[in-house]
Amino acid sequence: MTVPVYIGYYFTIQPLQPATEILIAELGYAGFESFVETENGVEAFIQKPEWNEHILDNIHILNSDEFEITYTTKEIEQVNWNKEWEKNFNPIVVDDICGVRAPFHEKSDVIYDIVIEPKMSFGTGHHETTHMMIQHLLKADLENQKVLDMGCGTGVLAILAEMRGAQPIDAIDIDNWCYLNTVENVERNHCRHITAYEGDVSLLDDKRYDVVIANINRNILLKDISSYAKTLKSKGQLFLSGFYSEDLELITKECNANNLEFVNSLDRNNWIAACYKLK
Ligand SMILES: C[S@@+](CC[C@H](N)C(=O)[O-])C[C@H]1O[C@@H](n2cnc3c(N)ncnc32)[C@H](O)[C@@H]1O
């Protein structure tokens, strides 16, 4: 496998919080893949083919009067991702019963103990959207349900779905690193019912699922909701995240146009995770 070239952005932020957290979330949705929090700010990395000179145009926090944010950039050949995320990845626990930790962390006292080595993929449970999708899955009845995890990242949601009794599960990601990372994490968690694929909705053909999970972003969801609806069985459930509160109405409108009715939604720091049901 060829090692991708990255562009590194080295941000200095004053004061650090909550600006750092907001900046990481905004950069993540602009395509940045990995973040290292430092004493003075954050380092953020994006693959060179994903980069363009307008990449920071929609990063609103940079225009805030409340924080002073400056940065330098550098092209880098190789990053020791493992070393960097090991320094920064603390275990998390969602609703007291689901933990997400790295292989070197001690096992915590939870019912669902998920072990993730994210490398360059999204999905350690730290982001609001993953956290809320975990909360939805902890409440959903998944026993023997056929599940699709679209935009699987590290595979964290597919792994939890299997732990909650779902089977079989398809986990799809458009990114080769995420696909490979899901395969590794599936094995690491001894899951036997998850099949990972590299691709997007074009892989779905005539497959049918009881539950579809998609934590991606507003624009991809708007484009793909009709495909999710087609792939769902009657009364099937759709869990969507990766968008802000102000986009819930638009997402719900698109769902309604595809025969999906709104069930409920969770809200965390202005991010949404919503549940819909096929009529
Ligand atoms: C926000 S991450 C979610 C990861 C994980 N499911 C979670 O909840 O933490 C979104 C993932 O969707 C993938 N992705 C982006 N566009 C996609 C598309 N059109 N189809 C499938 N996956 C896509 C990205 O590569 C990324 O891994």
Ligand as a Chemical Component Dictionary entry (heavy atoms), coordinates in Angstrom:
data_LIG
# 
_chem_comp.id                   LIG 
_chem_comp.type                 NON-POLYMER 
_chem_comp.pdbx_formal_charge   0 
_chem_comp.three_letter_code    LIG 
# 
loop_
_chem_comp_atom.comp_id 
_chem_comp_atom.atom_id 
_chem_comp_atom.alt_atom_id 
_chem_comp_atom.type_symbol 
_chem_comp_atom.charge 
_chem_comp_atom.model_Cartn_x 
_chem_comp_atom.model_Cartn_y 
_chem_comp_atom.model_Cartn_z 
_chem_comp_atom.pdbx_ordinal 
LIG C1  C1  C 0  -18.165 10.849 10.454 1  
LIG S1  S1  S 1  -17.368 9.378  9.935  2  
LIG C2  C2  C 0  -18.304 8.154  10.842 3  
LIG C3  C3  C 0  -17.511 6.966  11.320 4  
LIG C4  C4  C 0  -18.251 6.040  12.265 5  
LIG N1  N1  N 0  -19.369 5.398  11.608 6  
LIG C5  C5  C 0  -18.731 6.792  13.488 7  
LIG O1  O1  O 0  -19.941 6.916  13.660 8  
LIG O2  O2  O -1 -17.883 7.247  14.266 9  
LIG C6  C6  C 0  -17.983 9.255  8.271  10 
LIG C7  C7  C 0  -17.381 8.167  7.428  11 
LIG O3  O3  O 0  -18.098 8.127  6.205  12 
LIG C8  C8  C 0  -17.204 7.848  5.146  13 
LIG N2  N2  N 0  -17.849 8.329  3.911  14 
LIG C9  C9  C 0  -17.833 9.579  3.390  15 
LIG N3  N3  N 0  -18.600 9.630  2.281  16 
LIG C10 C10 C 0  -19.126 8.385  2.106  17 
LIG C11 C11 C 0  -20.011 7.805  1.141  18 
LIG N4  N4  N 0  -20.526 8.515  0.146  19 
LIG N5  N5  N 0  -20.352 6.506  1.289  20 
LIG C12 C12 C 0  -19.817 5.759  2.286  21 
LIG N6  N6  N 0  -18.963 6.251  3.216  22 
LIG C13 C13 C 0  -18.641 7.551  3.145  23 
LIG C14 C14 C 0  -15.912 8.546  5.545  24 
LIG O4  O4  O 0  -14.810 7.957  4.909  25 
LIG C15 C15 C 0  -15.917 8.369  7.063  26 
LIG O5  O5  O 0  -15.196 7.224  7.440  27 
# 
loop_
_chem_comp_bond.comp_id 
_chem_comp_bond.atom_id_1 
_chem_comp_bond.atom_id_2 
_chem_comp_bond.value_order 
_chem_comp_bond.pdbx_ordinal 
LIG C1  S1  SING 1  
LIG S1  C2  SING 2  
LIG S1  C6  SING 3  
LIG C2  C3  SING 4  
LIG C3  C4  SING 5  
LIG C4  N1  SING 6  
LIG C4  C5  SING 7  
LIG C5  O1  DOUB 8  
LIG C5  O2  SING 9  
LIG C6  C7  SING 10 
LIG C7  O3  SING 11 
LIG C7  C15 SING 12 
LIG O3  C8  SING 13 
LIG C8  N2  SING 14 
LIG C8  C14 SING 15 
LIG N2  C9  SING 16 
LIG N2  C13 SING 17 
LIG C9  N3  DOUB 18 
LIG N3  C10 SING 19 
LIG C10 C11 SING 20 
LIG C10 C13 DOUB 21 
LIG C11 N4  SING 22 
LIG C11 N5  DOUB 23 
LIG N5  C12 SING 24 
LIG C12 N6  DOUB 25 
LIG N6  C13 SING 26 
LIG C14 O4  SING 27 
LIG C14 C15 SING 28 
LIG C15 O5  SING 29 
# 
